Amino acid sequence: MTGKEIRGWLEARRVQLVGTLPVIVFFIALFWIVQLGFGDQYLLAVSPFTTLFETRLKKYNPPSQYARFFLVSALALAGARLAVSNLALCVVVNLAMPFALVFMRSSQLNPRRYFPYTMLFAFLQLRPSNLESSLATQAAVLVACCATLSVGLLLAGALRHRAREARTRLHECVLRLADALDRASEHDIDDALRSELLDLRRDFAMLAYSAREDSTAPTRTRNLLDMLATLAQRTAYLTGNCDWEDAHRRRHAALLAQLSALTRELDAVIDARASKGHRATLARRAETLLTNLSVDEPRFRIFCQSYLNMLLLILRTASDRRQRVWHMSAAHAARTVLYRKRPTLDSFEMRFSVRCGIVLAVSCSVNLLFPVDHLYWYVLHAYLLLQPFPNESSRRMRTRMAGTALGCVFVHAVALLNLGWAGVMVLGMVLVAPLYAARPGTVTSAFFATAYAVTMASVSIDDGYATMMRLASLALAVVTVALVNRLVLPTSDRRLFAADVRQLFSMVRRGWDLVRTTLDERVDTVVSSERLLHFQMVHTQAVELLDAISAAGEKNAEIAEVARYKDAAERMLFCLWEISCELEQLELLVRLGAVRDSEREAFVAIVKLAEMNCDPERFGTSVNVVTPLIMDLKSEDLRYVLRQYVDRARELRRAVDEARGALVERPRYLDEVRRP
């Protein structure tokens, strides 16, 4: 390396270390609070709460979040106490708790949300004696940890203003959308702009989804992000087959310029501090444009109507503090949960919950049965090696073995210095800084984790024994996790892709259910927004998995079959995305009263036929039956959207047939077990 490269590397490490200083300071502060207040036997709770602090540090934390720290910690304590009662309860509780802490919190789109609280549950079991004879003290430790965590996050939030950061990102997104509309008015929808609109839709969806999943923004800001994500989705609707011939180009350009101007002004009024007069003026302009809208081309007309309706909704509700924030009824909330969480063995959440439960049940049972000093490192290693995706687990096994071996060599060298208690404590605090500055899952991270853990353990046990136990427990953990990943509900990229695709088909069916519900009752926009966001995120993951499968297809015979049909898979995913667009537009048209009373029976028949054919094996097989019913509807826009759905359904059927089912069929269990 040249001198310049070395200086660059050192600067990058310095920036990384400075960025993690709050986490380092929190760990050291909590370490000494527990050490001096309760004793070193309770220090195992420090790491889970430091992880919680690290994950919540860069997020907005509403008041409910602080209450959740105490409540979930109490749940973890109760579960851990029950688990150490006897072997049978240990197995049952460790199998059951992941379904509360993993299944309900994590998703395939945000797989690591389970980590801090499940880590706390597992680590509380590491010393059964703390729970059996000193439960009250252990509870006091958790209260102290939760209090310290809350104070630390409150101070960090006051200094970093996380709520305002979310608002800043919101404004940036609005201006990006206005710029995209400007370009569309000047240059039509060319390939470059089409790609940009699709990227904008994805970025909006990821921002809104992240804000909703991780509470990175206040509720009212999340509502705005939801609505803006819907605006971006409706703008991306223009990337379909839109007529930009001379007869329509001038009208399109003029309307897009007006929408861009309205969107730029929206950026100035979405904050509640904006004047009411400005908001009212902008709302009147949007209403006038909507009332006088006259567009011949169906897709562009539907886009303008849906865009302006959402613009008015933002102006009337989200920017006015007197208006209630969006909320779902109990029925809609339950439907949305089922839309996102599927309690089947085909879902990512269920498969990982089962694997996590088995790893915890095995490792915690061994730790409970054999009272060997520091055998709890087996549970610790097993939990950290188990990752939502098996490929990541395999990578961590390699890096952790290398890092642990190097860490043990380091500790052996340090032992020659014969440091006293004070020296060991100082060294331990020094090792904390690079430990939290290192990227998790790397050799560096494993090295400093081992150096810290074995160094601190050498205070109470011989360093040779500590080294032996660290290596032996790691070997046992590697064998356990490897066997569970390979034999219990194995999850490869191909299986994840097939599961994503089948989930997209299922979401199309439930999209029709929402259309039917909208026909009979009022449905808050947040319901369709939530579903739309989840569809987009699953679709994005499916596209990424397809790219990964195609890249690895030449090297891996297990997934080569899918890689051969990449063109058909891309067409299938595109059709599914287009169909989701049509359903979102259809739900809006129904909400606006496009279905007349005399047409309800025919429209319900269309919905039933569509729902009956929403699985991959039958999708698009009965479209000919629907066509006559569509032609009987009076609304031209309604007919257009439904015809677009029918056309996409036919194309989707051809794509699935051309791939001979390789895109949607689940791989066999034996194929998953035998995969390289």
C-alpha positions in Angstrom: 0.0 0.0 0.0 1.2 3.5 -0.8 1.4 6.2 1.9 -1.7 7.9 0.5 -3.7 4.6 0.7 -2.5 4.0 4.3 -3.5 7.5 5.3 -6.9 7.0 3.6 -7.4 3.7 5.4 -6.5 5.3 8.8 -8.8 8.2 8.1 -11.7 5.8 7.3 -11.0 3.9 10.6 -10.9 7.2 12.5 -14.3 8.3 11.1 -15.7 4.9 11.8 -14.5 5.0 15.4 -15.8 8.6 15.9 -19.2 7.5 14.5 -19.5 4.8 17.1 -18.4 6.9 20.1 -21.9 7.2 21.5 -22.3 3.4 21.5 -18.9 2.9 23.1 -19.6 5.5 25.8 -23.0 3.9 26.4 -21.5 0.4 26.8 -18.8 1.6 29.2 -21.3 3.6 31.3 -23.8 0.7 31.5 -21.0 -1.7 32.2 -19.9 0.2 35.3 -23.5 0.9 36.4 -24.2 -2.9 36.5 -20.7 -3.8 37.8 -20.8 -1.4 40.7 -24.5 -1.6 41.4 -25.2 -5.4 41.1 -22.0 -7.3 40.5 -20.1 -8.9 37.6 -22.4 -11.9 37.4 -25.1 -9.6 35.8 -22.9 -8.1 33.2 -24.3 -10.4 30.4 -27.3 -8.0 30.2 -25.0 -5.1 29.0 -24.5 -6.4 25.5 -28.2 -6.7 24.5 -29.0 -3.3 25.8 -26.0 -1.8 24.0 -27.3 -3.4 20.8 -30.7 -1.9 21.5 -29.1 1.5 21.9 -27.1 1.1 18.7 -30.2 0.1 16.6 -32.3 2.9 18.0 -29.7 5.6 18.1 -30.3 6.7 14.5 -34.0 6.5 14.7 -36.8 8.7 16.0 -38.1 7.2 19.3 -41.6 8.1 20.2 -42.8 7.9 23.8 -44.3 4.5 23.2 -40.8 3.2 22.3 -39.5 3.8 25.8 -42.4 2.0 27.3 -41.7 -0.9 24.9 -38.2 -1.2 26.3 -39.6 -2.0 29.8 -42.5 -4.2 28.6 -40.5 -6.4 26.2 -37.6 -6.7 28.7 -40.2 -7.9 31.3 -41.5 -10.5 28.8 -38.0 -11.7 28.0 -37.3 -12.0 31.8 -40.5 -14.0 32.4 -39.7 -16.3 29.5 -36.1 -16.8 30.6 -37.1 -17.6 34.2 -39.7 -20.1 33.0 -37.1 -21.6 30.6 -34.5 -22.3 33.3 -37.1 -24.1 35.6 -36.5 -27.5 34.1 -35.4 -29.2 30.8 -39.0 -29.7 29.4 -39.9 -26.0 29.9 -36.5 -25.0 28.5 -37.2 -26.7 25.3 -40.9 -25.5 25.0 -40.2 -21.9 25.9 -37.2 -21.6 23.6 -39.2 -23.0 20.8 -42.1 -20.7 21.5 -40.4 -17.4 22.2 -39.0 -16.8 18.7 -42.6 -16.7 17.4 -43.2 -13.7 19.6 -39.8 -12.1 19.2 -38.9 -13.2 15.6 -42.1 -13.8 13.7 -44.0 -10.7 15.0 -41.1 -8.3 14.6 -39.0 -9.5 11.7 -39.9 -9.8 8.0 -38.1 -10.9 4.9 -37.7 -7.2 4.1 -36.4 -6.2 7.5 -35.1 -9.5 8.8 -32.9 -8.3 11.8 -35.6 -6.5 13.8 -35.8 -9.6 16.1 -32.1 -9.4 17.1 -31.9 -7.1 20.2 -34.8 -8.5 22.2 -34.2 -12.1 21.3 -30.6 -11.6 22.2 -31.8 -10.3 25.6 -34.0 -13.4 26.1 -31.1 -15.8 25.2 -28.5 -14.0 27.3 -30.7 -13.9 30.4 -30.5 -17.7 30.3 -26.8 -17.8 30.2 -26.5 -17.8 34.0 -29.5 -19.8 35.3 -28.5 -19.1 38.9 -29.3 -15.4 38.4 -32.9 -16.3 37.6 -33.4 -19.1 40.1 -32.0 -17.5 43.3 -31.9 -13.8 42.5 -34.8 -13.0 40.3 -35.6 -9.7 42.0 -32.0 -8.6 41.5 -32.0 -9.6 37.9 -35.3 -7.6 37.4 -33.6 -4.6 39.1 -30.7 -4.9 36.7 -33.1 -4.8 33.7 -34.9 -1.8 35.1 -31.6 0.0 35.5 -30.6 -1.0 32.0 -33.9 0.2 30.5 -33.6 3.5 32.4 -30.0 4.1 31.2 -31.1 3.2 27.6 -34.0 5.7 27.8 -31.8 8.5 29.1 -29.1 7.8 26.5 -31.6 7.9 23.6 -33.3 11.0 24.9 -30.0 12.8 25.1 -28.9 11.6 21.7 -32.3 12.5 20.2 -32.1 16.0 21.7 -28.6 16.5 20.1 -29.3 14.9 16.7 -32.9 16.0 16.2 -34.0 12.8 14.5 -37.6 13.9 14.0 -36.5 16.8 11.9 -34.1 14.6 9.9 -37.1 12.5 8.8 -38.9 15.7 7.8 -35.8 16.8 5.8 -35.8 13.6 3.8 -39.5 14.1 3.1 -38.9 17.5 1.6 -36.1 16.1 -0.5 -38.4 13.4 -1.9 -41.1 16.0 -2.8 -38.6 18.0 -4.8 -37.3 14.9 -6.6 -40.8 14.1 -7.7 -41.4 17.7 -8.9 -38.1 17.5 -10.9 -39.2 14.2 -12.5 -42.6 15.7 -13.6 -40.7 18.7 -15.1 -38.5 16.4 -17.1 -41.6 14.5 -18.3 -43.2 17.7 -19.4 -40.1 18.7 -21.4 -39.0 15.4 -22.9 -42.0 13.0 -22.7 -41.4 9.6 -21.1 -38.2 8.3 -22.6 -36.2 5.3 -21.4 -34.0 7.3 -19.1 -36.9 9.0 -17.4 -38.9 5.8 -17.2 -36.0 4.2 -15.3 -35.8 7.3 -13.1 -39.5 7.2 -12.3 -39.2 3.5 -11.3 -36.2 4.2 -9.1 -38.1 7.1 -7.5 -41.0 4.8 -6.8 -38.7 2.3 -5.2 -36.8 4.9 -3.1 -40.1 6.5 -1.9 -41.4 3.0 -0.9 -38.2 2.1 1.0 -38.2 5.4 2.9 -41.9 5.1 3.8 -41.5 1.4 4.7 -38.5 2.0 6.8 -40.2 4.9 8.7 -43.2 2.7 9.4 -41.3 -0.5 10.4 -38.6 1.2 12.5 -40.4 4.3 13.9 -37.8 6.5 12.2 -40.3 9.4 12.0 -43.2 10.8 14.0 -46.6 9.4 13.1 -47.7 12.5 11.1 -44.5 12.4 9.1 -45.0 8.7 8.4 -48.5 9.5 7.1 -47.0 12.0 4.7 -44.3 9.5 3.6 -47.1 7.0 2.9 -49.0 9.4 0.8 -46.0 10.6 -1.1 -45.0 7.0 -1.8 -48.4 6.6 -3.3 -47.9 9.7 -5.4 -44.6 8.2 -6.7 -46.4 4.9 -7.4 -49.1 6.8 -9.4 -46.4 8.7 -11.3 -44.6 5.5 -12.1 -48.0 4.4 -13.6 -47.0 6.7 -16.6 -44.2 4.2 -17.5 -46.8 1.9 -19.0 -48.1 2.1 -22.5 -49.1 5.7 -22.7 -50.0 7.5 -25.9 -47.6 10.3 -26.5 -48.5 11.0 -30.2 -48.7 14.6 -31.4 -52.5 14.7 -30.7 -51.8 14.2 -27.0 -48.2 15.5 -26.4 -49.0 19.2 -26.0 -51.8 18.5 -23.6 -49.7 16.1 -21.6 -46.8 18.5 -21.4 -49.1 21.3 -20.1 -50.7 19.2 -17.4 -47.4 17.7 -16.3 -45.9 21.2 -15.9 -49.0 22.2 -13.8 -48.6 19.1 -11.6 -44.9 19.8 -11.2 -45.7 23.4 -10.1 -48.3 22.2 -7.6 -45.9 19.6 -6.3 -43.1 22.2 -5.7 -45.6 24.4 -3.9 -46.7 21.4 -1.9 -43.2 21.2 -0.5 -43.6 24.6 1.0 -47.0 23.9 2.7 -46.7 20.3 4.0 -45.4 21.6 7.3 -48.1 22.6 9.8 -46.4 26.0 10.3 -47.3 27.0 6.8 -50.1 29.6 6.5 -53.6 28.3 6.1 -54.2 30.8 3.3 -51.4 29.3 1.3 -52.6 25.8 1.8 -56.2 26.8 0.9 -55.1 28.5 -2.2 -53.1 25.5 -3.4 -56.0 23.2 -2.6 -58.4 25.4 -4.7 -56.0 25.3 -7.6 -55.7 21.5 -7.4 -59.6 21.2 -7.2 -60.0 23.5 -10.2 -57.5 21.5 -12.3 -59.3 18.3 -11.3 -62.8 19.7 -12.0 -61.8 21.0 -15.4 -59.7 18.0 -16.4 -60.2 17.0 -20.0 -57.9 14.3 -21.3 -58.6 11.9 -24.1 -55.9 9.3 -23.5 -57.2 6.9 -20.8 -53.9 6.1 -18.9 -52.9 9.7 -18.7 -56.4 10.8 -17.6 -56.4 8.1 -14.8 -52.9 9.2 -13.7 -54.0 12.9 -13.5 -57.1 12.1 -11.5 -55.4 9.8 -9.0 -52.4 12.2 -8.6 -54.7 15.2 -8.0 -56.9 13.3 -5.6 -53.9 12.3 -3.5 -52.5 15.8 -3.6 -55.8 17.1 -2.2 -55.8 14.5 0.5 -52.3 15.6 1.6 -53.4 19.2 1.7 -56.6 18.6 3.6 -55.3 16.2 6.3 -51.6 15.6 6.7 -50.6 19.2 7.0 -53.3 20.2 9.5 -52.6 19.4 13.1 -56.3 19.4 14.0 -56.9 16.5 11.7 -56.5 13.0 13.1 -53.6 10.9 11.9 -54.4 7.9 9.8 -55.4 4.9 11.6 -56.9 1.5 10.8 -60.0 -0.1 12.2 -59.4 -3.4 14.0 -60.7 -5.4 11.0 -58.5 -3.6 8.5 -55.5 -3.8 10.9 -56.0 -7.6 11.1 -56.3 -7.9 7.3 -53.1 -5.9 6.9 -51.2 -8.0 9.3 -52.2 -11.2 7.5 -51.3 -9.4 4.2 -47.7 -9.0 5.5 -47.3 -12.0 7.9 -48.1 -15.4 6.6 -48.3 -18.1 9.3 -47.3 -20.9 6.8 -44.1 -22.9 6.5 -43.5 -21.2 3.1 -43.0 -17.8 4.7 -39.6 -16.5 5.6 -40.7 -15.4 9.1 -42.0 -18.9 10.0 -39.0 -20.7 8.6 -36.5 -18.6 10.5 -38.6 -18.6 13.7 -38.5 -22.5 13.7 -34.7 -22.5 13.1 -34.0 -19.9 15.7 -36.2 -21.8 18.2 -34.4 -25.1 17.6 -31.0 -23.5 18.0 -32.0 -21.8 21.2 -33.7 -24.9 22.6 -30.6 -27.1 21.9 -28.0 -24.7 23.1 -29.9 -23.5 26.2 -30.8 -27.1 27.2 -27.1 -28.1 27.0 -26.2 -25.1 29.1 -28.9 -25.9 31.7 -28.0 -29.6 31.9 -24.3 -29.3 32.3 -23.1 -26.8 34.9 -19.7 -26.2 33.3 -18.1 -22.9 33.9 -18.5 -20.6 30.9 -20.3 -23.2 28.8 -22.8 -20.4 28.2 -20.4 -19.3 25.4 -22.0 -22.1 23.4 -25.4 -20.3 23.6 -23.7 -17.0 22.8 -21.9 -18.3 19.7 -24.9 -20.3 18.4 -27.2 -17.3 18.7 -24.7 -14.9 16.9 -23.9 -17.5 14.2 -27.6 -18.1 13.4 -28.6 -15.5 10.8 -31.9 -15.0 8.9 -30.3 -16.2 5.7 -28.2 -19.4 5.8 -25.5 -18.0 3.4 -24.8 -15.3 6.0 -24.6 -17.9 8.7 -22.0 -19.8 6.7 -19.9 -16.6 6.1 -20.0 -15.8 9.9 -18.9 -19.3 10.8 -15.7 -18.7 8.7 -15.0 -15.2 10.0 -15.8 -16.1 13.6 -13.5 -19.1 13.7 -10.7 -17.1 12.3 -11.3 -14.1 14.5 -11.7 -16.3 17.6 -8.5 -18.1 17.0 -6.6 -14.8 16.6 -8.3 -13.4 19.7 -7.2 -16.4 21.8 -3.6 -15.9 20.6 -3.8 -12.2 21.6 -5.2 -13.1 25.1 -2.4 -15.7 25.6 0.2 -13.0 24.8 -1.5 -10.5 27.2 -1.5 -13.2 30.0 2.3 -13.2 30.0 2.1 -9.5 31.2 0.4 -10.7 34.5 -2.0 -7.7 34.6 -3.8 -7.2 37.8 -7.6 -6.6 38.2 -7.2 -2.9 37.4 -5.1 -3.6 34.3 -7.6 -6.2 33.0 -10.4 -3.7 33.4 -8.5 -0.9 31.6 -7.6 -3.3 28.8 -11.2 -4.5 28.5 -12.5 -0.9 28.2 -9.9 -0.2 25.5 -11.0 -3.3 23.5 -14.6 -2.1 23.6 -13.9 0.7 21.2 -12.6 -1.3 18.2 -15.2 -4.0 19.0 -18.1 -1.7 18.3 -16.3 0.2 15.6 -15.8 -3.0 13.6 -18.5 -4.2 11.2 -20.5 -7.1 12.6 -19.7 -10.5 11.2 -16.2 -9.7 10.1 -12.9 -11.3 11.3 -12.0 -8.0 13.0 -15.3 -8.0 15.0 -14.8 -11.6 16.1 -11.2 -10.9 17.1 -12.0 -8.0 19.4 -15.1 -9.8 20.8 -12.9 -12.8 21.7 -10.1 -10.6 23.1 -12.6 -8.7 25.2 -14.6 -11.7 26.5 -11.6 -14.0 27.3 -9.6 -11.1 28.9 -12.5 -10.2 31.2 -13.1 -13.9 32.0 -9.4 -14.3 33.0 -10.2 -12.3 36.1 -12.1 -15.2 37.6 -10.8 -18.3 35.7 -7.4 -19.4 34.3 -6.8 -17.9 30.8 -5.9 -21.3 29.4 -9.2 -22.7 30.5 -11.0 -19.7 29.1 -9.3 -20.1 25.8 -10.1 -23.8 25.6 -13.8 -23.1 26.5 -14.1 -20.3 23.9 -12.8 -22.5 21.1 -14.7 -25.6 22.2 -18.0 -23.8 22.5 -17.5 -22.2 19.1 -16.9 -25.6 17.5 -20.0 -26.9 19.1 -22.0 -23.9 18.0 -20.8 -24.2 14.4 -21.9 -27.8 14.2 -25.3 -27.1 15.7 -26.1 -24.1 13.5 -24.7 -25.8 10.3 -26.9 -28.9 10.9 -30.0 -26.8 11.7 -29.6 -24.6 8.6 -29.1 -27.5 6.3 -31.7 -29.9 7.7 -34.5 -27.8 9.2 -36.5 -25.9 6.7 -33.5 -25.0 4.5 -33.8 -21.6 2.7 -31.9 -21.0 -0.5 -32.1 -18.0 -2.9 -34.3 -20.2 -5.2 -36.7 -21.0 -2.4 -36.9 -17.3 -1.3 -37.5 -16.3 -4.9 -40.3 -18.8 -5.4 -41.8 -17.8 -2.0 -41.7 -14.1 -3.0 -43.4 -14.8 -6.3 -46.1 -16.9 -4.8 -46.6 -14.2 -2.2 -47.0 -11.6 -4.9 -49.7 -13.7 -6.5 -51.4 -14.0 -3.1 -51.2 -10.2 -2.6 -52.9 -9.7 -6.0 -55.8 -11.9 -4.8 -56.0 -9.9 -1.6 -55.9 -6.7 -3.6 -59.1 -7.8 -5.2 -60.5 -8.4 -1.7 -59.7 -4.8 -0.9 -61.5 -3.6 -4.0 -64.6 -5.6 -3.0 -64.4 -4.1 0.5 -64.1 -0.6 -0.9 -67.3 -1.2 -2.9 -69.2 -1.7 0.4 -67.5 0.5 3.0 -65.1 3.4 3.5 -61.5 2.3 3.6 -58.8 4.7 4.8 -56.1 5.4 2.3 -53.5 4.1 4.8 -54.8 0.6 4.2 -54.1 0.6 0.5 -50.9 2.5 1.0 -49.6 -0.1 3.5 -50.4 -2.9 1.1 -48.9 -1.1 -1.8 -45.7 -0.5 0.1 -45.4 -4.1 1.1 -46.0 -5.3 -2.5 -43.3 -3.0 -3.8 -40.8 -4.1 -1.2 -41.4 -7.8 -1.9 -41.3 -7.2 -5.6 -37.9 -5.4 -5.2 -36.5 -8.3 -3.2 -37.7 -10.7 -5.9 -35.9 -8.7 -8.6 -32.7 -8.7 -6.5 -32.9 -12.4 -5.8 -33.4 -13.1 -9.6 -30.3 -11.1 -10.3 -28.3 -13.0 -7.7 -29.6 -16.4 -9.0 -28.7 -15.4 -12.6 -25.2 -14.4 -11.6 -24.7 -17.7 -9.7 -26.5 -19.9 -12.2 -23.4 -21.0 -14.1 -21.7 -22.1 -10.9 -24.6 -23.7 -9.1 -26.6 -26.4 -10.8 -29.3 -26.2 -8.1 -30.5 -22.8 -9.3 -29.4 -23.0 -12.9 -32.9 -24.0 -14.0 -34.3 -20.6 -12.8 -31.3 -18.7 -14.3 -32.1 -20.2 -17.7 -35.6 -18.6 -17.6 -34.4 -15.1 -16.6 -36.2 -13.4 -19.5 -39.5 -15.1 -18.6 -39.0 -14.3 -14.9 -38.4 -10.6 -15.7 -41.5 -10.5 -17.8 -43.5 -12.2 -15.0 -42.2 -9.7 -12.4 -43.0 -6.8 -14.6 -46.5 -8.0 -15.3 -47.1 -8.5 -11.5 -46.0 -5.0 -10.9 -48.2 -3.6 -13.6 -51.1 -5.6 -12.2 -50.5 -4.1 -8.8 -50.7 -0.6 -10.4 -54.0 -1.5 -12.1 -55.4 -2.7 -8.8 -54.4 0.4 -7.0 -56.0 2.6 -9.7 -59.1 0.3 -9.7 -59.5 0.7 -5.9 -59.3 4.5 -6.2 -61.9 4.5 -9.0 -64.3 2.4 -6.9 -63.7 4.7 -4.0 -64.7 7.7 -6.3 -67.9 6.0 -7.3 -67.1 4.7 -10.8 -69.2 1.6 -10.2 -72.9 2.4 -10.5 -75.6 0.7 -8.5 -76.9 -1.0 -11.6 -73.4 -2.4 -12.3 -72.6 -3.8 -8.9 -73.7 -7.4 -9.7 -71.5 -7.5 -12.8 -68.6 -5.9 -11.1 -68.8 -8.3 -8.1 -68.8 -11.2 -10.7 -65.6 -9.8 -12.2 -64.0 -9.6 -8.7 -65.0 -13.2 -7.9 -63.6 -14.5 -11.2 -60.3 -12.7 -10.7 -60.0 -13.9 -7.1 -60.6 -17.5 -8.2 -57.7 -17.4 -10.6 -55.0 -15.6 -8.6 -52.7 -18.6 -7.9 -49.7 -19.2 -10.2 -51.2 -22.4 -11.7 -54.5 -20.8 -12.9 -53.6 -17.1 -13.3 -54.9 -15.7 -16.6 -56.7 -18.9 -17.7 -60.3 -17.5 -17.5 -59.8 -14.0 -18.9 -62.1 -14.6 -21.8 -65.1 -15.1 -19.4 -64.4 -11.6 -17.9 -64.2 -9.6 -21.2 -68.0 -9.4 -21.9 -68.7 -8.4 -18.3 -66.1 -5.6 -18.6 -67.7 -4.2 -21.8 -71.1 -3.8 -19.9 -69.6 -1.2 -17.5 -70.4 2.5 -18.3 -67.2 4.1 -16.9 -64.6 4.4 -19.7 -61.8 4.6 -17.1 -63.1 1.5 -15.3 -63.2 -0.4 -18.5 -59.7 0.7 -19.4 -58.1 -0.4 -16.1 -59.8 -3.8 -16.2 -58.8 -4.4 -19.9 -55.2 -3.6 -18.9 -55.5 -6.1 -16.1 -56.7 -8.7 -18.5 -53.9 -8.1 -21.0 -51.3 -8.3 -18.3 -52.9 -11.5 -17.0 -52.6 -13.1 -20.4 -48.9 -12.0 -20.7 -48.2 -13.3 -17.2 -49.7 -16.7 -18.0 -47.4 -17.0 -21.0 -44.3 -16.1 -19.0 -45.1 -18.7 -16.3 -45.9 -21.4 -19.0 -42.7 -20.6 -20.9 -40.7 -21.2 -17.8 -42.5 -24.6 -17.2 -43.2 -23.7 -13.6 -39.5 -23.3 -12.7 -40.2 -19.7 -11.4 -43.0 -20.6 -9.0 -42.4 -24.2 -7.9 -40.8 -24.7 -4.5 -37.6 -26.7 -4.7 -37.8 -30.1 -3.1 -36.5 -30.7 0.4 -33.8 -33.2 -0.8 -32.6 -30.7 -3.4 -32.2 -28.0 -0.7 -30.4 -30.4 1.6 -28.0 -31.5 -1.1 -27.3 -28.0 -2.5 -23.6 -27.1 -2.6 
